[in-house]
Amino acid sequence: MHFVTLPDARSDSAPAFTDLASLHRWLKALPQTQPLLLLSALREQVHSVDASLAPPGEVIVLLDGLRQAAVVSADALESRFLRKPLPLPGDDLRCFDAVQGFWSAQAIALMRRLPQLPPAQWYLPLHRAASALRLAQLAHFQAAQEIPARLDHLLLDCLGYAEQAGCLRQPLADPAFPHLGEDSIAAHLAWAFMLRICDPYRLSAAQLTVANRALSRWRELAAFQSEVDNDTQPPVVDLAAFFLGDYPAGLPRWLALRKVQRKINQRLEALSAGELPEALKLGRELSGAAAIRLLRQISREFSSPTDLPGAEIGEVELAFGPEHAYALFTGEAINPGKALDVGGAALAHQRVAMFGFDRASTLPTAVKRLEIPGEVWQLVDSIALRPQPDPSARRITPCLISTRKDDLASLGVLEGLREARDGSLSACLRWFDEPLEAVRLLRPGATREPVAAFLFGEGEHCTLLAPISAGLRLEQTVRIEGRAAGSLVLQSVIERGSDFVRYAVRLP
């Protein structure tokens, strides 16, 4: 039987323990209140145990003890990198590396034992490896980091080994995750693949958490198939579309999701009838309307094939945020006198006292030039790339963008942002193609400044896009100024980004 080539087992130190009793004594001496130090120490011991010459059964037992000790620390570090602006700061990147590095090292150490064991004994190390690989992949999605090719290969290798050994569906309990009960290698791999199919880089932190929780409950309902026939009911997803390179021959290539789709439909019906997401085991992170939007998005991803990339190549200069977009569309700042430069307010008052005005640029006769800061991104196959790392300009998606080409302004959303190991960023651009107008949104209160907003459509089918910082609420009446002026009532949320919310509106 052919075994894949794994990274060499290397360690600078010998294992600090030889059995479970000495492992528990060693664990008690670790800094329990410092999760990064604790997880780093556990990872180093995984490497040490992997490089040891101990029998495979003893190695698997020790690795199992280490993974049980790592769960709390890994969970504690999650908030340090979950959907943070990119590129990640150094400290947050180290937390991410500690989490994904531990789970990846666990999976590799377990899979290295397979050639030393008969196939009948593969189910335990493969079950633990599948769980570890799923968690390593999840950490990449949480931190919006690109999935390395090696992780892809390990996931598919785990599927292939389990299929060869006939243990793909064999149930097994995991003491590290008792809430999952007994599950199988197929369940963990299906869970990992379903989350990947959902296009997780486009999900917010709350959406990713809810999607992962929902798929964990439905992981046993997905079915791996080697071929698709007329009796197979949709949706059925071709896994080869989600992995780089050629899909290995002999592996189950199709993931049948009919039973999962039925669960999604049941949740949608219950939410539409007024059930709370928490009552449906979806958690508290999303409102009922937001949970409906998420489940519909997942359903679309399951049912529709992956979009093929376009062939657009070139450069695009992007301005970020509603205020810059308003300035790009109108040629005016939304609040011209709002910002003072580095001279500060005190120095401005001194200039007025001495000269009668602040600066020549503020005189009525001065010619003013509106400078809109932007970033140049490269377009390769319709994917936007920012190749040069710039820690001073961190981005989190989905966020509002705008650009001008041939004197025509466009408004859109940057989404699916991810970071490569060299600090470069890549994302997708989605441009709004419906007619829109930049307007001034007036909020209640005489002292409150207007904010930049955009009105889409005409007549009774209008929608309004406003900054998330505007603090608007549903059923609130707002007034807009522009070519289209008047009052609107915010009815429901259509889309929510990191810096904007798009509402369905009606006349009061």
C-alpha positions in Angstrom: 0.0 0.0 0.0 1.3 3.4 -1.0 1.9 6.0 1.8 2.3 9.7 1.2 5.5 11.5 2.1 5.2 13.5 5.3 7.5 16.2 6.6 10.4 14.8 8.5 9.9 14.3 12.2 12.3 16.7 14.0 12.6 17.9 17.5 15.3 19.7 19.5 14.4 17.9 22.8 13.4 14.5 24.0 9.8 13.9 25.3 9.3 15.2 28.8 7.3 12.1 29.7 7.0 8.4 28.8 3.5 7.5 29.9 0.2 9.0 30.8 1.1 9.4 34.5 4.2 11.4 33.8 2.4 13.3 31.1 -0.2 14.5 33.7 2.5 15.5 36.1 4.2 17.5 33.4 0.9 19.2 32.4 0.4 20.3 36.0 3.7 22.2 36.0 2.7 24.3 32.9 1.5 27.9 33.1 -2.3 27.2 32.9 -3.2 30.9 32.7 -1.0 31.7 29.7 -2.6 29.8 26.8 0.0 30.8 24.2 2.9 29.5 26.2 1.0 26.4 27.2 0.0 25.6 23.6 3.5 26.2 22.3 4.9 23.8 24.9 2.3 21.2 23.9 3.2 21.6 20.3 6.9 21.1 21.0 6.1 17.9 22.8 4.0 16.7 19.9 7.1 17.1 17.8 9.2 15.3 20.4 6.8 12.4 20.7 6.5 12.2 16.9 10.3 12.0 16.5 10.7 9.3 19.3 11.2 5.6 18.6 8.4 4.6 20.9 5.9 1.9 19.7 3.0 3.4 17.7 0.4 2.4 20.3 2.3 4.4 23.0 2.8 7.4 20.7 -1.0 7.5 19.9 -1.9 7.4 23.6 0.5 10.2 24.4 -0.7 12.3 21.5 -4.3 11.8 22.6 -3.3 13.1 26.1 -1.7 16.2 24.6 -4.7 17.0 22.4 -7.1 16.8 25.3 -4.9 19.2 27.2 -4.8 21.6 24.2 -8.5 22.2 23.7 -9.0 24.9 26.3 -5.9 26.9 25.3 -6.7 26.7 21.6 -10.3 28.0 22.3 -8.8 30.8 24.5 -6.6 32.0 21.6 -9.3 32.0 19.0 -10.5 35.5 19.8 -7.0 36.8 19.0 -7.3 36.1 15.3 -11.0 35.6 14.6 -11.9 37.9 11.7 -9.4 40.6 12.6 -8.3 43.3 10.1 -5.6 42.0 7.7 -2.7 41.7 7.6 -2.7 40.2 11.1 -0.4 41.9 13.6 2.6 39.9 14.7 1.2 38.9 18.1 -2.1 37.7 16.6 -0.3 35.9 13.9 1.7 34.0 16.5 -1.5 33.0 18.2 -2.9 31.7 15.0 0.3 29.8 14.2 0.2 28.2 17.7 -3.3 26.9 17.1 -3.1 25.7 13.5 0.5 24.5 14.1 -0.6 22.3 17.0 -3.4 20.6 15.2 -1.4 20.1 12.0 1.5 18.6 14.0 -1.0 16.3 15.7 -2.4 15.0 12.4 1.1 14.5 10.8 2.3 12.6 13.9 -0.7 10.3 13.9 -0.6 9.6 10.1 3.1 8.8 10.4 2.1 5.8 12.6 -0.1 4.2 9.9 2.7 2.2 8.1 3.6 0.7 11.5 0.1 -0.6 12.1 -2.2 -3.1 10.3 -5.1 -1.5 8.5 -7.5 -2.9 11.0 -6.0 -0.6 13.6 -6.0 2.6 11.6 -9.5 3.9 12.6 -8.3 5.5 15.9 -5.3 7.5 14.5 -7.3 8.4 11.4 -10.3 9.5 13.4 -8.0 11.8 15.6 -6.1 13.0 12.5 -9.4 13.9 10.7 -10.5 15.9 13.7 -7.2 17.7 14.0 -7.1 18.5 10.3 -10.6 19.9 10.5 -9.6 22.2 13.3 -6.4 23.3 11.5 -8.6 24.2 8.5 -11.1 26.0 10.7 -8.3 28.1 12.2 -7.2 29.2 8.7 -10.8 30.3 7.9 -11.2 32.1 11.3 -8.0 34.0 10.7 -8.7 34.5 7.0 -5.4 32.9 6.1 -4.8 31.0 2.8 -5.1 27.2 3.1 -1.6 25.7 2.4 -1.4 22.9 -0.2 -0.1 20.5 2.4 -3.3 20.7 4.5 -5.3 20.0 1.3 -3.2 16.9 0.7 -3.5 15.6 4.2 -7.3 15.9 4.2 -7.5 13.9 1.0 -4.9 11.4 2.2 -7.0 10.9 5.4 -10.1 10.2 3.2 -8.1 7.8 1.0 -6.6 5.8 3.9 -10.0 5.5 5.7 -11.6 4.3 2.5 -8.9 1.7 1.9 -9.1 0.4 5.5 -12.9 0.3 5.4 -13.2 2.4 8.5 -14.7 5.6 7.0 -18.0 5.2 8.8 -16.8 3.5 11.9 -18.2 5.4 15.0 -15.8 6.4 17.8 -16.0 8.7 20.8 -13.4 11.4 21.4 -12.7 12.4 25.1 -11.3 15.7 23.9 -14.7 16.7 22.5 -17.3 14.8 24.6 -20.2 17.0 23.3 -19.8 15.5 19.9 -20.6 12.0 21.1 -19.6 9.1 18.8 -18.9 10.1 15.3 -16.8 8.8 12.3 -13.9 9.8 10.1 -16.4 10.5 7.4 -18.3 12.9 9.6 -15.2 15.0 10.4 -14.1 15.2 6.8 -17.7 16.0 5.6 -17.8 18.7 8.2 -14.5 20.2 6.9 -15.5 19.9 3.3 -19.0 21.4 3.8 -17.5 24.4 5.6 -15.2 24.9 2.7 -18.0 24.7 0.2 -19.8 27.5 2.1 -17.1 29.9 0.9 -16.1 30.7 4.5 -13.8 33.7 3.7 -17.0 35.6 2.7 -18.6 35.0 6.1 -18.4 37.4 9.1 -17.1 36.2 12.4 -20.7 35.6 13.7 -21.8 33.9 10.4 -18.7 31.6 10.4 -19.4 30.6 14.0 -23.0 29.8 13.3 -22.3 28.0 10.1 -19.7 25.8 11.7 -22.0 25.0 14.6 -24.9 24.1 12.3 -22.7 21.9 10.0 -21.3 20.1 13.1 -24.9 18.9 13.9 -25.4 17.7 10.3 -22.0 16.1 9.7 -23.3 12.5 9.7 -26.0 13.3 7.1 -23.5 14.0 4.3 -22.5 11.0 2.2 -19.3 10.4 0.2 -19.9 8.8 -3.2 -17.5 7.6 -5.9 -19.9 8.3 -8.7 -23.2 10.0 -9.4 -26.1 8.3 -11.1 -29.7 9.2 -12.0 -30.9 8.0 -8.6 -28.7 10.6 -6.7 -30.8 13.5 -5.6 -29.3 17.0 -5.6 -27.5 18.8 -4.2 -24.4 16.8 -4.9 -21.0 18.6 -4.9 -17.9 17.7 -6.9 -15.1 17.9 -4.3 -12.5 18.2 -7.1 -13.6 21.8 -7.6 -12.4 22.8 -4.2 -8.9 21.5 -4.2 -5.9 22.7 -6.1 -4.3 20.3 -8.6 -5.6 17.0 -9.8 -8.1 15.1 -7.6 -6.5 11.8 -6.6 -7.9 8.8 -8.4 -9.7 6.2 -6.4 -11.1 8.7 -3.8 -14.8 9.3 -3.3 -15.2 12.5 -5.4 -18.8 13.5 -4.7 -20.5 14.7 -1.5 -24.2 14.1 -1.4 -26.0 16.8 0.7 -29.6 16.0 0.1 -30.3 15.2 3.8 -28.3 18.3 4.9 -30.4 20.5 2.6 -33.6 19.1 4.1 -32.3 20.2 7.5 -31.6 23.6 6.2 -35.1 23.9 4.7 -36.6 22.8 8.0 -34.6 25.5 9.9 -35.7 28.1 7.3 -39.3 27.3 7.8 -39.0 27.4 11.6 -37.2 30.7 11.5 -39.8 32.2 9.1 -42.5 31.1 11.5 -40.9 33.1 14.4 -38.7 30.5 16.1 -35.5 31.9 17.7 -32.1 30.7 16.4 -31.1 29.6 19.9 -34.1 27.3 20.1 -33.0 25.7 16.8 -29.5 25.1 18.2 -28.0 27.8 16.0 -26.8 29.9 18.9 -27.3 33.6 19.9 -24.8 35.2 17.5 -27.4 36.1 14.8 -30.9 37.4 14.8 -33.7 35.4 13.2 -33.5 37.5 10.0 -29.7 37.2 9.9 -29.8 33.4 10.4 -32.3 33.1 7.5 -29.9 35.1 5.2 -27.0 32.8 6.3 -28.9 29.6 5.7 -30.1 30.7 2.3 -26.5 31.6 1.4 -25.3 28.2 2.5 -28.1 26.6 0.5 -27.1 28.5 -2.6 -23.5 27.4 -2.2 -24.5 23.8 -1.9 -26.8 24.0 -5.0 -24.7 26.1 -7.4 -21.4 25.2 -8.9 -18.3 27.2 -8.1 -18.1 30.3 -10.3 -15.2 30.1 -12.7 -12.8 33.1 -12.5 -12.9 35.7 -15.2 -10.1 36.9 -17.3 -9.8 40.5 -16.2 -6.2 41.6 -15.7 -4.8 45.1 -14.8 -4.9 47.5 -11.9 -7.7 49.2 -10.0 -7.4 52.0 -7.5 -9.9 51.5 -4.6 -11.2 54.0 -2.1 -12.5 52.5 1.1 -15.5 53.5 3.2 -18.8 55.4 2.7 -17.3 58.9 3.1 -14.6 58.4 0.5 -17.2 56.8 -1.8 -19.5 59.8 -1.4 -16.6 62.2 -2.2 -15.8 60.1 -5.3 -19.3 60.3 -6.6 -20.1 63.9 -5.8 -16.7 65.6 -5.8 -17.4 67.0 -2.4 -16.7 65.9 1.2 -19.7 64.9 3.2 -18.6 67.2 6.0 -16.0 69.7 4.5 -15.1 71.4 7.8 -15.0 68.4 10.0 -11.4 67.3 9.8 -8.4 69.5 10.9 -5.0 68.6 9.9 -2.0 67.8 12.0 -1.8 71.5 13.0 -4.6 70.9 15.5 -7.4 73.1 16.7 -5.3 75.3 19.1 -2.9 76.3 16.3 -5.8 77.1 14.0 -7.3 79.5 16.5 -3.9 81.2 16.9 -3.7 81.7 13.1 -7.2 83.2 13.0 -6.3 85.6 15.8 -3.1 86.8 14.1 -4.1 86.9 10.4 -7.9 86.9 10.4 -8.1 83.5 8.7 -6.8 80.0 9.3 -5.0 79.2 6.0 -5.1 80.4 2.5 -6.8 77.2 1.4 -9.8 78.1 3.5 -10.5 81.5 1.9 -13.5 81.7 -0.4 -11.3 82.6 -3.4 -9.1 79.6 -2.9 -9.3 76.7 -5.5 -9.9 73.6 -3.5 -8.8 70.2 -4.6 -10.4 67.2 -3.0 -7.9 64.5 -2.3 -9.4 61.0 -1.9 -6.9 58.4 -0.5 -6.9 55.1 -2.4 -4.9 51.9 -2.8 -3.8 50.3 -6.0 -4.8 46.6 -6.3 -3.8 44.3 -9.1 -6.4 42.3 -11.0 -5.5 38.7 -11.9 -8.4 36.5 -13.2 -10.8 38.9 -11.6 -9.2 38.4 -8.2 -7.9 41.6 -6.6 -4.4 41.4 -5.1 -2.5 43.7 -2.8 1.0 42.3 -3.2 2.9 44.6 -0.9 2.3 44.1 2.9 1.2 47.4 4.4 0.6 47.0 8.2 -0.6 50.6 8.3 -3.6 49.9 6.1 -5.4 46.9 7.5 -8.7 45.7 6.0 -11.6 43.6 7.1 -14.4 42.4 4.8 -17.0 42.7 3.6 -16.4 46.5 3.2 -17.5 49.2 0.9 -15.2 50.2 -1.9 -15.4 52.7 -4.8 -13.4 53.5 -7.8 -13.4 55.8 -10.9 -12.7 54.7 -14.4 -13.1 56.8 -17.5 -14.8 59.5 -15.4 -17.4 57.0 -14.2 -17.7 56.2 -10.5 -18.5 52.7 -9.3 -19.6 51.4 -5.9 -19.0 47.9 -4.7 -18.0 45.5 -2.0 -14.6 44.0 -1.2 -15.3 40.5 0.1 -13.6 37.1 0.7 -10.4 38.8 1.9 -7.6 36.4 2.8 -3.9 36.8 3.7 -1.0 34.8 2.3 2.1 33.9 4.3 4.1 36.7 2.7 1.5 39.3 4.0 -0.1 39.9 0.6 -3.9 40.1 0.4 -6.4 38.8 -2.1 -10.1 39.3 -2.3 -13.1 39.4 -4.7 -14.7 42.6 -6.0 -18.5 42.8 -6.4 -19.7 45.9 -8.1 -23.3 47.2 -7.8 -24.9 47.3 -11.3 -28.2 49.0 -10.4 -28.7 52.8 -10.6 -27.7 54.6 -7.4 -27.3 58.1 -6.1 -25.0 59.4 -3.3 -27.1 61.2 -0.8 -26.7 63.0 2.6 -28.5 61.1 5.4 -29.9 63.4 8.1 -30.3 61.9 11.5 -32.6 63.2 14.3 -30.9 65.8 16.4 -29.9 69.3 15.4 -26.2 68.8 16.3 -25.7 65.6 14.5 -23.8 65.9 11.2 -25.1 64.3 8.1 -23.5 61.0 7.0 -22.8 59.6 3.5 -25.4 57.2 2.2 -26.4 55.7 -1.2 -29.9 55.3 -2.5 -30.5 52.4 -4.9 -33.3 52.1 -7.4 -36.4 54.3 -7.9 -40.0 54.5 -6.7 -41.3 51.8 -4.3 -38.4 49.4 -4.7 -35.6 51.5 -3.3 -32.9 50.4 -0.9 -30.6 52.5 1.2 -27.0 51.8 2.0 -25.7 53.6 5.1 -22.6 53.5 7.3 -22.8 51.0 10.2 -21.5 53.8 12.4 -24.7 55.8 11.8 -26.5 53.8 14.5 -29.7 53.3 12.6 -32.5 50.9 13.7 -35.4 49.3 11.9 -38.6 51.2 11.6 -36.7 54.4 12.1 -37.6 57.3 9.8 -34.6 59.1 8.2 -34.4 62.0 5.8 -32.1 62.1 2.8 -30.9 65.1 0.7 -29.8 64.8 -2.9 -31.5 64.8 -6.3 -34.0 62.5 -4.5 -35.0 64.1 -1.3 -37.5 63.1 1.3 -38.1 60.7 4.3 -37.7 56.9 4.3 -38.6 54.2 6.9 -36.0 51.5 7.3 -37.9 48.1 6.9 -35.4 45.3 7.0 -31.7 44.5 6.6 -30.7 43.2 3.2 -27.0 43.0 3.6 -24.5 43.9 6.4 -20.8 44.6 6.0 -18.1 45.6 8.3 -18.7 49.3 7.6 -22.1 49.5 6.0 -25.7 48.2 6.2 -28.1 48.0 3.3 -31.8 48.4 4.1 -35.1 47.8 2.4 -37.0 51.0 2.8 -40.6 52.4 2.3 -42.2 55.7 2.3 -43.6 56.9 5.7 
